[in-house]
Amino acid sequence: MDETVMSLNSAMSMMNVIEFTLWVTLGYLFLKKSLHRRFPAMGTYLALHVASAPVLLFFFYGQSQRWPHFFDMYFVFYYAVYIASAVILYFVCVEVFRSALASFTGLKTLGIVVFRWVALASVIVSFSTLSFAQQRAPIIADISLRLMRSVSILEICLLAFLCLSMNALRLSVRDMAFGISLGFGLMSTNDIIFVALISRYSTMTAPMQFVYQSLTLVALGIWGTYCALPERARQPLMMPVNSTIFRWNEIAAALGHTGTQVAVQPAGGGFVLTDVEKAFEKSLTGSRE
């Protein structure tokens, strides 16, 4: 049993080093191809993880060696990065949505409004059941987990939306927006399943952490592949006027715009009788003449 645990710990240490290497490589490719200009929030997310990974590894090594105060420093720094990541991920979802619907201005504007209301509702629902009777440390962990859970659900919904509407949006599988969403969808599913299983099978912590870390490396590999491969340029979108999504885009664009004001005459019964009366008087006048 001890040999199994030691082998798992060695594998986890190696996977942590590989993860840091992938973060650095991904950040370099992202910066080299100037993708941070198109996806600034994603660039901030990568920079956060590249900068925080060596610090977390140092604190993790210190607490494993039982150095004083290193566990507290690791705990605070880890959840600070976790909360910052959850906030940045919301903006990543927004800019991926904007990129995917770049050709549909009306739907894009309406979707951003929906994003804001969904984020606000998720935060309210997440914190409405939060108990402040706990100690300070468990509260910080609970807040960060609730925030990340809300963002994870948003990421999964975004990936499902892109998969279902890919043909209508003329979005290529090789588009970087879809690649970012695919990686985050995998990570979000991984987080939700891991948290659900770890609460039920606490004795399987080490194997589940191994699987969790493996899927994280797969997501980083997906992003690295999308950054390394040449992205297909998006062609000007041409579609018939009677297209359903085109009409939805026009309706969404019209929402919130007053446009030209038109005076509408009420079609009451008195108005019709007045016209009939005037016509009758004209006919009488003509017959008299």
C-alpha positions as CSV (number, residue, x, y, z in Angstrom):
1,M,0.0,0.0,0.0
2,D,2.8,2.4,0.9
3,E,4.6,1.6,-2.4
4,T,1.4,2.4,-4.3
5,V,1.0,5.7,-2.5
6,M,4.7,6.6,-3.1
7,S,4.3,5.8,-6.8
8,L,1.2,7.9,-7.1
9,N,2.9,10.8,-5.3
10,S,5.9,10.5,-7.7
11,A,3.5,10.4,-10.7
12,M,1.7,13.5,-9.4
13,S,4.9,15.4,-8.9
14,M,6.0,14.5,-12.5
15,M,2.6,15.6,-13.8
16,N,2.8,18.9,-11.9
17,V,6.1,19.6,-13.7
18,I,4.6,18.6,-17.0
19,E,1.6,20.9,-16.3
20,F,3.9,23.8,-15.6
21,T,5.8,23.2,-18.8
22,L,2.6,23.1,-20.8
23,W,1.4,26.3,-19.2
24,V,4.7,28.1,-20.1
25,T,4.6,26.6,-23.7
26,L,1.0,27.6,-24.1
27,G,1.7,31.1,-22.9
28,Y,4.6,31.4,-25.3
29,L,2.5,30.2,-28.3
30,F,-0.4,32.5,-27.3
31,L,1.9,35.5,-27.2
32,K,3.8,34.6,-30.3
33,K,0.7,34.3,-32.5
34,S,-0.7,37.6,-30.9
35,L,-3.8,35.7,-29.7
36,H,-3.8,37.9,-26.6
37,R,-5.1,40.7,-28.7
38,R,-8.1,38.7,-29.8
39,F,-8.6,37.1,-26.5
40,P,-7.2,39.4,-23.8
41,A,-9.0,37.7,-20.9
42,M,-7.6,34.3,-22.0
43,G,-4.1,35.9,-22.1
44,T,-4.6,37.1,-18.5
45,Y,-5.7,33.7,-17.4
46,L,-2.6,32.1,-18.9
47,A,-0.3,34.7,-17.4
48,L,-1.9,34.1,-14.0
49,H,-1.2,30.4,-14.1
50,V,2.3,30.7,-15.5
51,A,3.2,33.2,-12.7
52,S,1.4,31.3,-9.9
53,A,2.5,27.7,-10.8
54,P,6.1,28.0,-9.6
55,V,5.0,29.7,-6.4
56,L,2.4,27.0,-5.7
57,L,5.0,24.3,-6.4
58,F,7.4,26.0,-3.9
59,F,4.8,26.2,-1.2
60,F,3.7,22.6,-1.9
61,Y,7.2,21.4,-1.5
62,G,7.6,23.4,1.7
63,Q,4.5,22.0,3.3
64,S,5.6,18.4,2.3
65,Q,8.9,19.1,4.2
66,R,6.9,20.3,7.1
67,W,8.4,23.8,7.0
68,P,6.6,26.2,9.4
69,H,3.7,28.3,8.1
70,F,4.1,26.9,4.6
71,F,0.7,25.1,4.8
72,D,-1.1,28.4,5.6
73,M,0.8,30.2,2.8
74,Y,-0.1,27.5,0.3
75,F,-3.7,27.5,1.4
76,V,-4.2,31.3,1.1
77,F,-2.3,31.6,-2.2
78,Y,-4.0,28.6,-3.8
79,Y,-7.5,29.9,-3.1
80,A,-6.6,33.5,-4.0
81,V,-5.5,32.2,-7.5
82,Y,-8.6,30.0,-7.6
83,I,-11.0,32.9,-7.0
84,A,-9.1,35.1,-9.5
85,S,-9.3,32.3,-12.0
86,A,-13.1,32.1,-11.5
87,V,-13.5,35.8,-12.1
88,I,-11.3,35.8,-15.2
89,L,-13.0,32.8,-16.6
90,Y,-16.3,34.7,-16.8
91,F,-14.7,37.3,-19.1
92,V,-13.1,34.5,-21.1
93,C,-16.6,33.0,-21.7
94,V,-17.8,36.5,-22.8
95,E,-15.0,37.0,-25.3
96,V,-15.4,33.5,-26.7
97,F,-19.1,34.2,-27.2
98,R,-18.3,37.5,-28.9
99,S,-15.8,35.9,-31.2
100,A,-18.2,33.1,-32.2
101,L,-21.0,35.6,-33.0
102,A,-18.8,38.2,-34.5
103,S,-20.9,38.2,-37.7
104,F,-24.2,38.5,-35.8
105,T,-24.1,41.9,-34.0
106,G,-27.7,41.8,-32.8
107,L,-27.5,38.3,-31.3
108,K,-24.1,39.1,-29.8
109,T,-25.3,42.2,-28.0
110,L,-28.4,40.4,-26.7
111,G,-26.3,37.4,-25.6
112,I,-23.9,39.6,-23.6
113,V,-26.9,41.0,-21.7
114,V,-28.1,37.5,-21.0
115,F,-24.5,36.5,-19.9
116,R,-24.5,39.3,-17.3
117,W,-27.9,38.3,-15.9
118,V,-27.0,34.6,-15.7
119,A,-23.7,35.5,-13.9
120,L,-25.6,37.7,-11.4
121,A,-28.2,35.0,-10.8
122,S,-25.6,32.3,-10.4
123,V,-23.7,34.4,-7.8
124,I,-26.9,35.1,-5.9
125,V,-28.0,31.5,-5.8
126,S,-24.5,30.3,-4.9
127,F,-24.1,32.7,-2.0
128,S,-27.7,32.5,-0.7
129,T,-27.0,29.1,1.0
130,L,-23.6,30.1,2.3
131,S,-23.2,29.6,6.0
132,F,-21.0,32.2,7.8
133,A,-21.0,30.3,11.0
134,Q,-17.9,28.4,9.8
135,Q,-14.3,29.3,10.5
136,R,-12.6,31.7,8.2
137,A,-10.5,29.1,6.3
138,P,-13.5,26.8,5.3
139,I,-15.5,29.9,4.3
140,I,-12.8,31.0,1.8
141,A,-12.7,27.5,0.3
142,D,-16.5,27.3,0.1
143,I,-16.7,30.7,-1.6
144,S,-14.1,29.8,-4.2
145,L,-15.7,26.4,-4.9
146,R,-19.1,28.0,-5.4
147,L,-17.7,30.7,-7.7
148,M,-15.9,28.1,-9.8
149,R,-18.9,25.8,-9.9
150,S,-21.0,28.7,-11.3
151,V,-18.4,29.5,-13.9
152,S,-18.0,25.8,-14.8
153,I,-21.7,25.5,-15.5
154,L,-21.5,28.6,-17.7
155,E,-18.5,27.1,-19.6
156,I,-20.3,23.8,-20.2
157,C,-23.4,25.7,-21.5
158,L,-21.3,27.8,-23.8
159,L,-19.6,24.7,-25.3
160,A,-23.1,23.0,-25.8
161,F,-24.3,26.2,-27.5
162,L,-21.4,26.3,-29.9
163,C,-21.7,22.6,-30.7
164,L,-25.4,22.9,-31.4
165,S,-25.2,26.1,-33.4
166,M,-21.9,25.5,-35.2
167,N,-23.5,25.1,-38.6
168,A,-25.8,28.1,-38.3
169,L,-23.0,30.3,-37.1
170,R,-20.6,29.0,-39.9
171,L,-18.1,28.3,-37.1
172,S,-15.2,26.0,-37.9
173,V,-14.0,23.3,-35.6
174,R,-10.5,24.7,-36.1
175,D,-11.5,28.1,-34.9
176,M,-9.6,29.2,-31.8
177,A,-12.9,30.3,-30.0
178,F,-14.2,26.7,-30.3
179,G,-10.8,25.3,-29.1
180,I,-10.8,27.5,-26.0
181,S,-14.4,26.5,-25.2
182,L,-13.6,22.8,-25.8
183,G,-10.7,22.9,-23.3
184,F,-12.7,24.8,-20.7
185,G,-15.6,22.5,-21.1
186,L,-13.4,19.5,-20.4
187,M,-11.9,21.2,-17.4
188,S,-15.3,22.2,-16.0
189,T,-16.7,18.7,-16.4
190,N,-13.6,17.3,-14.8
191,D,-14.0,19.7,-11.8
192,I,-17.7,19.0,-11.3
193,I,-17.2,15.2,-11.4
194,F,-14.1,15.3,-9.2
195,V,-15.9,17.4,-6.5
196,A,-18.9,15.1,-6.6
197,L,-16.8,11.9,-6.3
198,I,-14.4,13.2,-3.7
199,S,-17.2,13.9,-1.3
200,R,-18.5,10.4,-1.5
201,Y,-15.3,8.3,-1.9
202,S,-12.8,10.1,0.3
203,T,-10.6,6.9,0.4
204,M,-10.0,7.2,-3.3
205,T,-8.5,10.6,-3.2
206,A,-5.1,9.7,-4.7
207,P,-6.4,7.8,-7.7
208,M,-9.0,10.4,-8.5
209,Q,-6.4,13.2,-8.2
210,F,-4.4,11.3,-10.8
211,V,-7.3,11.1,-13.2
212,Y,-8.1,14.8,-12.5
213,Q,-4.6,15.8,-13.3
214,S,-4.5,13.7,-16.4
215,L,-7.6,15.3,-17.9
216,T,-6.2,18.8,-17.0
217,L,-3.1,17.9,-19.1
218,V,-5.4,16.8,-21.9
219,A,-7.2,20.1,-21.9
220,L,-3.8,22.0,-22.0
221,G,-2.8,19.7,-24.9
222,I,-5.9,20.7,-26.8
223,W,-5.1,24.4,-26.3
224,G,-1.5,23.8,-27.3
225,T,-2.6,22.0,-30.5
226,Y,-5.0,24.9,-31.5
227,C,-2.2,27.4,-30.9
228,A,0.4,25.5,-32.8
229,L,-1.8,24.7,-35.9
230,P,-2.6,27.4,-38.4
231,E,-6.1,28.8,-37.9
232,R,-8.4,28.8,-40.9
233,A,-9.4,32.4,-41.7
234,R,-13.1,33.1,-41.3
235,Q,-14.7,34.0,-44.6
236,P,-17.3,36.7,-45.0
237,L,-20.6,35.3,-44.0
238,M,-23.2,35.0,-46.8
239,M,-26.7,33.7,-46.2
240,P,-30.1,34.1,-47.7
241,V,-32.4,36.9,-46.4
242,N,-35.1,34.4,-45.3
243,S,-32.6,32.5,-43.1
244,T,-33.9,31.9,-39.6
245,I,-30.8,33.0,-37.8
246,F,-30.6,36.1,-40.0
247,R,-34.2,37.0,-38.9
248,W,-33.3,36.3,-35.2
249,N,-30.3,38.6,-35.6
250,E,-32.5,41.4,-37.1
251,I,-35.0,41.0,-34.2
252,A,-32.3,41.1,-31.6
253,A,-30.7,44.1,-33.2
254,A,-34.1,45.9,-33.2
255,L,-34.5,45.3,-29.5
256,G,-33.6,48.4,-27.5
257,H,-33.8,50.8,-30.5
258,T,-36.6,53.3,-30.7
259,G,-36.3,53.8,-34.4
260,T,-38.7,56.2,-36.3
261,Q,-41.8,57.3,-34.5
262,V,-45.1,56.7,-36.3
263,A,-48.4,58.3,-35.3
264,V,-51.1,55.8,-35.1
265,Q,-54.7,57.0,-35.5
266,P,-57.1,55.1,-33.3
267,A,-59.6,53.0,-35.3
268,G,-62.6,53.6,-33.1
269,G,-66.3,53.4,-34.1
270,G,-66.7,57.2,-34.1
271,F,-64.0,57.6,-36.6
272,V,-65.7,55.3,-39.1
273,L,-69.1,56.9,-38.6
274,T,-67.6,60.4,-39.2
275,D,-66.2,59.3,-42.6
276,V,-69.5,57.8,-43.6
277,E,-71.4,61.0,-42.5
278,K,-69.0,63.2,-44.6
279,A,-69.4,61.0,-47.7
280,F,-73.2,61.2,-47.3
281,E,-73.2,65.0,-47.0
282,K,-71.0,65.2,-50.2
283,S,-73.4,63.1,-52.1
284,L,-76.4,65.2,-51.0
285,T,-74.5,68.4,-52.0
286,G,-73.7,67.0,-55.4
287,S,-77.3,66.0,-56.1
288,R,-78.6,69.4,-55.1
289,E,-76.3,71.2,-57.5
